[in-house]
């Protein structure tokens, strides 16, 4: 018996691996302790002159407000250099 393959199913495109990779870069670039949670989201950017999609990085430290950083590019295009530049500017 052959398994049914849904041709309409979205393709993974390696997103889970990319998220793990970016989180590692963020932890290193921002010199975060293991207890700091990192949130990654890809959102529609509504700001004037902003690309259609942006990657939002949230740093969640216990007892502190969420620290939010934005990269004006899709998650799949984020590089380690982008994260280092973001950390250097914060």
C-alpha positions as CSV (number, residue, x, y, z in Angstrom):
1,X,0.0,0.0,0.0
2,X,1.3,3.4,-0.9
3,X,1.1,6.3,1.6
4,X,-0.9,9.3,0.5
5,X,1.2,12.4,0.0
6,X,-0.7,15.7,0.3
7,X,0.5,18.0,-2.5
8,X,-1.0,21.0,-0.7
9,X,0.9,20.5,2.6
10,X,3.3,23.4,3.2
11,X,7.0,22.4,2.9
12,X,9.1,22.6,6.0
13,X,12.0,24.5,4.3
14,X,14.2,23.7,7.3
15,X,12.5,26.3,9.5
16,X,13.0,24.4,12.8
17,X,16.7,24.0,12.2
18,X,17.0,27.7,11.2
19,X,15.2,28.8,14.4
20,X,17.6,26.7,16.5
21,X,20.6,28.2,14.6
22,X,19.4,31.8,15.1
23,X,18.7,31.2,18.8
24,X,22.2,29.9,19.2
25,X,23.6,33.0,17.5
26,X,21.4,35.3,19.7
27,X,22.5,33.5,22.9
28,X,26.2,34.0,21.9
29,X,26.0,37.5,20.5
30,X,24.0,38.9,23.5
31,X,26.0,36.8,26.0
32,X,22.8,35.4,27.5
33,X,22.7,33.0,30.4
34,X,21.0,29.6,30.0
35,X,18.0,30.8,32.0
36,X,17.1,33.5,29.5
37,X,14.3,32.5,27.1
38,X,14.6,33.5,23.4
39,X,11.4,34.0,21.3
40,X,11.6,34.2,17.5
41,X,8.7,35.3,15.4
42,X,8.3,36.2,11.7
43,X,5.6,39.0,11.5
44,X,4.2,41.2,8.8
45,X,5.8,44.6,9.1
46,X,3.4,47.5,8.8
47,X,5.9,50.4,9.2
48,X,6.4,52.8,6.3
49,X,9.3,51.7,4.2
50,X,9.7,48.4,6.0
51,X,9.9,45.1,4.1
52,X,6.8,43.0,4.1
53,X,8.1,40.6,6.7
54,X,10.4,41.1,9.7
55,X,11.9,38.8,12.2
56,X,11.2,39.7,15.9
57,X,13.5,38.5,18.6
58,X,12.3,38.6,22.2
59,X,14.6,38.2,25.2
60,X,12.7,37.1,28.3
61,X,14.7,37.6,31.5
62,X,13.0,36.7,34.8
63,X,11.9,39.8,36.6
64,X,12.6,42.1,33.6
65,X,10.4,43.4,30.8
66,X,10.7,41.6,27.5
67,X,13.6,43.1,25.4
68,X,12.5,43.2,21.7
69,X,14.8,43.4,18.7
70,X,13.7,43.5,15.0
71,X,15.5,42.5,11.8
72,X,13.7,43.7,8.7
73,X,14.0,40.5,6.8
74,X,12.4,37.1,6.8
75,X,13.6,34.5,9.3
76,X,15.1,32.4,6.6
77,X,17.4,35.2,5.5
78,X,18.8,36.1,8.9
79,X,22.6,35.5,9.2
80,X,25.0,35.3,12.1
81,X,26.4,38.6,11.0
82,X,23.0,40.2,11.2
83,X,22.5,39.0,14.8
84,X,26.0,40.2,15.8
85,X,25.3,43.6,14.3
86,X,22.0,43.8,16.2
87,X,23.6,42.9,19.5
88,X,26.4,45.4,19.0
89,X,23.8,48.2,18.4
90,X,21.8,47.4,21.5
